[in-house]
Amino acid sequence: MSSAPWFFARTFRAFRYRDFRLMWMGACASTIGTFVQQFAQSWLVYDLTRDPFYLGLDLFLGQLPIMMFSLFGGVFADRLDRRKMLLTSQYIQMVCAFLLALLFLVHAVKVWHILVLSFIVGIGQSFGGPAYSALLPTLVGPEDLANAIAMNSIQFNIARIVGPTIGGLAYATLGATWCFALNGVSFLAVIASLFMIDVKFIPSKSTESVLTSMKEGIRFIWHRDGMTALVVLAFCTTLFGFSLNGFLPVFVRNVFQKGPETYTLLLVFSGAGSICGALAVAASEKLKGLGRLTLLILIALGLITSGFALSKWLPLSYTLMFLAGATIMASASLMLSLAQLITTNAMRGRVMSVYNLAFRAGIPVGALAFGKLIPMFGVSKTLAGAGLALVAVSLYFLLVKRNVTFQAAPT
């Protein structure tokens, strides 16, 4: 008897749950639209300014509200209807996408328009992110939580392949306006799925102030073994390991001296690698030893990032982008699974908002810092140094802080 049916049943076991399937399909369609817009937006920002600082500033402003408001979003995710929070977030992002499409349609768009709308989208995500992170584990059984997180990573990375491909085609044949309009339409899918699922979580009544609830969540993280280490690793991973994708247009134009087709191919290779990394996590079933495995994968990611930064040969760079995508997604999925398993349902919104804040904060901090460093030292040296910094942090937790454990919380 072939082992293939058994492998697929184990790897895709979260799809047994109806509500998870609905959310997965809606989120996938919406994320594809987001990547269609990101393709056009990154290329246009650099094309309009020819300054990597503005690329970094756009990423920074998109993530800044998450740094400012996601802790409040986590408190509200434990107190309010998570479905309504998510719907509000989707409405905000959809309106911004259509507004940007309109600005391009009437030839009125300026760089500052893009920057302001990135900030407003970030506000929507700062409240929608904690609600989604808290809602996802309630759609599956606890034994399938890690698999559901990996499947969620897979939909994200399917979008990373499909989105830039559609974005490249739409940008070349129809123009930037259609890239933003397609993103706006894509939000209808996740909005429809939110109306169809059965949300079982009922928020408990609380008389505590928002700040008191926030402090309670931070206290839980501080005293929960392994959680602080995960928060630090999440920040360092995105600070040093995710910066590569944000500055790909600089590599394409300055190092390889190519056009948007090469940029698209690099994103596709990265997305394909990410799917493979997420599938590998989805197929695994054991929690024991995942902390050490995560650190080893992060070391590999740092070395791959440095290798890509120094590469001048496109075939090698495509291969390294594939490997970077695989290690990024495998490490991110494993860290998120461990964080979800360590926390409790009553604290999930607050704890995951802190974790997500750390994870997301590394992106704008890195974007802004490296956007300043690249003109001084060059894009290759700057991002090679970022990769080595990630290796150093991972080795510290692997060899020095060896007593950190990751034990699941009682449900």
N, C-alpha and C positions, 0 to 999 in steps of 0.2 A: 504493500500500500504506500502511495506517495506521501511524503511528509509536507508537501506544499499546502494542502488544505488546512492541516494543523497549524502550520506557520502563519498563514493568513488569518485564521481564526484567533490566534493568540495576539498577533500584531495589531489587528483592527478590532479588538474586543470591545472598545468603548462605543462602537457604532451599534451595539445591541440596544442602546438606550435611545428612544425616540427623540426626546428633547435635546440630547446631545447632538444627534444627527442634524436636527433643524438649525441649532445654533452654529454648528460647524459649517453648514452650507451657506447660511446667511453671512457669517463672518468671512468666509472665503471670498464670496463675491465682493463684499465691501473692501476687503484688503487688496484684492486685485485692483480695484478702482483707486485705492490710495497709492499703490505703486505706479499706476499709470500717471497719476499727477506728480508724484515725486520725481519720476524720470524727467518730465518736461520742466518741472520747477527747478531742479538742480542744474540742468543744462542751461536754462534760460538765465538764471541768476549769474552763473559764471560767464555766459555769453554777453550779458548786458554790462557787466562790470570788469571782467577779466582780472578779478581780484579774489584769491582764495579766502580772504578775510570775510567777504560777504557770503560765501558758501557756509563758512563756519558760523557767521552771525545768524543766518537763516535757520540752521539747525539749532543753534542756541536759543533763539526766540521761540521756536516750536516746542522746546523742552522746558523752558524757564517756568511756565505756569505749572508744570507737573512738579517741579521743585518747590514752588510756592504753595500750591493748594492741595496736593494729593493726600497729605496727612489729614486735612479736613475731609477730603473725599472718602478716606478710609473710615472715619468716624460715622459719616452719613451712611456709608454702605452697611454698617452694623445697626443703624437706627431706622433707615427708610426703606421703601420698596426698591429693591435693586433693579427691577425691570424698568421702573419709571426713571431712575437715574440714568440708565443706559440709553433709553429713548431720548431723553433730553440731550445727552452727549451726541447722539447721532444726528439730531436735528441741527445742532450748532455747526457740526462739521459739514453737513450737507449744504447748508446755506452759504458757508464760506467758499465751498467748491464752486457753486453756481455763480457767486459774486465774482470770483476770479475769472471764470469763463466769460462773464459779461464784460469785464474790464478789457480782456483781450479782444473780444468781439468788436468793441468800439474803439480799439487802438488807444486806450487811455491808461494802460497799465504802466506803473513805475515800480522800481525795486522796493520802495517803501511800502507800496500796497501789498506786495508779496510778504514782506517781513511782518506787517501788522496782522495780516490774515493768518500767518503761521502762529503768531502768539494767541489769537482767538481760538484757533483749532486746538492748541495746547491746553487752553482753559477747559474746553469740552472734554478732552482726554484725561485731564487731571481728576475729574469726577467719574467719568465712565470707566477708566482703567481699574480702580479699586472695586467698583461694582461688578465688573466682568470677572476679575480674579476671584472675588468672593462667591459669585454665582456659579462659575464653572464646576467646582467640586460637588455642588448639590445636584448636578445633572446625572451623575454616575455613582455607582457604589464605591465605598472607600478602597476596596481591593483593586479597582480599575482607575484610580485617580492618576497615578503616574502615566498610565497608558493614555488617558484623556488629555493630559498636558502635552504628551508627545504628539498625539494626533492634532492638537491645536497648533503645535509648532509646524506640523506638516502642512496644514492649510495655509499658514503664514508663508511658508516657503514655496508652496505651489504658486502662491500669489507673487512671490519674488521672481519666479521664472516667467509666468504668464503676463504679469503686470508690465514689466519693462519691455517685453516683446510687443504687447499691444500698444504701449506708450510710444515705442520707437516707430512702429508702423503708422499710428495715428498722427504723431508729430511730423513725420516725413510726408504723409499724403494729405492730411486734413488740417494740420496746424495745431498750435498749442491750445487753442480754444476748446477743441474737442477732447483733449486730454483731461481738462478740468471738468468739462460737462459730463464725461463718462464717469468720473469719480463721483460727482453729485448723484447721478442715477444709481450708482452701485449701493448707496446707503439704503435704498428702498428694500434691498434684499434682507439686510440685517434687521431693519425695522419690522418687516413682515414676520421674520422668525421670532422676534421678541413678543409679538402679539399671539403667536401660536403655542409657545411653550408654557408648561405648568410650573410656576415658581412656587416651591414648597416652603421657602424660608419666610418665617414671620418674625419681623424685628421685635425685640422685647422693648417694653416701655422703659425709659430711663429718665431720671431727674437730674443726672449728672450734667455738668457743663461740658461743652465740646472739648475744652482744654483738659479737663479732668479725665475724660475718656481717652484723649490722645496720650496723656501721660501714662495711663494704665497700659496702653498698647506698647509704649516704649519700654516700660518697666518689664513687661512680659518678655520682650525681645532680649533685654539685658540679662535677665535671669535664666532664660531658656537656653540650655546647653547647645551650642552649635549655631544658634540663630545669628548672633553677632558676627561670627566668622562668615556666614553666608552673605550678610549685608555688605561687609567689607569687600568680599570677593565679587559680589554683583557690581559694585561701583567700579572696582579696578578692571573688571572684564570689559565693561563698556567704555571706560576711559581710555584704555590702551588697546583693546582688541577690536572695538567696533569702529575706530576712527578711519580704518582703511577704506570702507565703503563710502564714507562721507567725502573723501578727497579723490575718488576715482577720476572725476573729470580733469583734475590737475595732472594725474599720471597720463591719461589718454592724450591730452593736448601737449603737455610739455616733455614727457619722457618718450612716449611712443609716437607722438605727432600724428595722431589719427583723429577720426571723427566720431559721431554718435553711434555708428554701427559697432565699433570696438567697445564703446562704453556699454552698449546693450549686451554684447557677448560676455563681457566680464561679469555683469549682473546675472546673466543666465547661468553661467558656470557656478557662481556663488550660490544661487538658488538651488541648483541641482545638487550641489554638495550638501546644502542644508537639509534637503529632503532625505538624503541618505543618512545623515547624522541623526535626524529625528526618527527615522525608521529603525535604526539600530537601538535607540533608547526605547522605542515602543515595543520592540521584540524582547527586551529584557524584563525580568519579573522580580528580581531580587534587589532589596534595598541595601543589604549588607555590602560594604566595600565601595559604595557609590561615591562617598566623599573623597576617598583616595583616587578613584578613577577620574573624578571631575578635575582634581588638581593636575593629574597627568595630562588630561586633554587640554587644560589651560596652558600648560607648558608648551605643548605642541602648537597651540594657536599662536603663542608669542613668537615661536621660532618661524612659523609659516608667514606671519605678518612681516617679520624682518626680512625673510627671503623674498617675498613679493616686492617689498620696498626697494630692494637692491637689484632686482631682476631687470634686465634690458631686453629680454627675449620673450616675445609675446606667447609662444606655445608654453613656455615654462610658467609664465604669469597666469595663463588660463588654468593650468593644472593647480597652481598654488591657490587661486581663487576658489576652485572646487574644494580643495582641502580646508581652506579657511572657512568656507561655508559649512562644511561638515563639522568641524571642531567648534565653531561658534554655536551652532544649534544644539549639538550634543551637550556641550557644557551648560548652555542656558537652560535646556530642558531638564537636565539633572539637578541643577541648582534650584530651579523653580519647584520641581517635584519634592525635593528635600524640604524646602521652605513650607510648602503646603502640608506636608506630612507632620512637620514639627509643631505647627500651630493647631489651635482648636477652632471649632466653627464659630463660637461666640466672639472670638478675638480675630477672626480671619480677615475681616475688612481692614481693621487697623494695622495688623501685622503685615498683611500683603501690601498695604499702601506704603509702609516704611520700606519694605523690600523693593517694591516697584520704584519708589523714589530714588533709592540708591542705584538701582539698575538703570533707570532712565537718566539720572543726574550725570552719570559719567559721559553720556553722549554730548550734551551741550558744553560741559566743561572742557572735554577733549577737543570739541570742534572749535571753540573759541581760542583755546591755548595753542593748538596746532595751527590754526589759521594765522596766528601771529608768528609762530616759530618757523613755518615753512618758508616765508620770504627771507628769513635770516639764515637758515641752514640748508634749505632745499627740501623738497618733499621726500626724497629717498632717505636722507639721513634722519630726518625728523621721525618718520614712521618706523624706521628700523629701530630707533631708540625706544619708541613706544612698545614695540614687540618685546624687546629685551627687558623693559620694565615689568611687563606682565609675567615674564618668566621668573623674574626676581621675586615678585609678590607670591606667586604660586609655590615656588621653592621654599619660601619662608613658612607657609602654612603646612607644606608637606614634610619639611625636615625639622623646623623649630617648634611650631605649635602642633605637635603630633598628638596631643591629648584631646583635640577637639572631636567630639562625637556627634552623630546625627541620629537621634532616636525619635520615633514617631510619637506624637501626643495621643492620649486616649481620646476616642471619638465620643 
